[in-house]
């Protein structure tokens, strides 16, 4: 599998895991962190990584 496609799929996976934490971790509080806040951070990072993967795939097609 191409590295750009792996980056895109990894970003989507991180986004989905973050979405699950955000949706199902709203009423859970752990002493050190809140799962819903970690979920939001993971969604942002996953979206950035997926966008970078799309950019790399588009750039590789043009070359």
Long-range contacts (C-beta under 8 A, 24 or more apart in sequence): 2-57, 2-60, 3-56, 4-53, 4-56, 4-57, 4-59, 4-60, 5-53, 5-57, 6-53, 7-49, 7-50, 7-52, 7-53, 7-56, 8-49, 8-50, 8-53, 8-54, 8-56, 8-57, 9-53, 10-49, 10-53, 11-46, 11-47, 11-48, 11-49, 11-50, 11-51, 11-52, 11-53, 12-46, 12-50, 13-46, 14-42, 14-43, 14-45, 14-46, 14-49, 15-42, 15-43, 15-46, 15-47, 15-50, 16-46, 17-42, 17-46, 18-42, 18-43, 18-44, 18-45, 18-46, 19-43
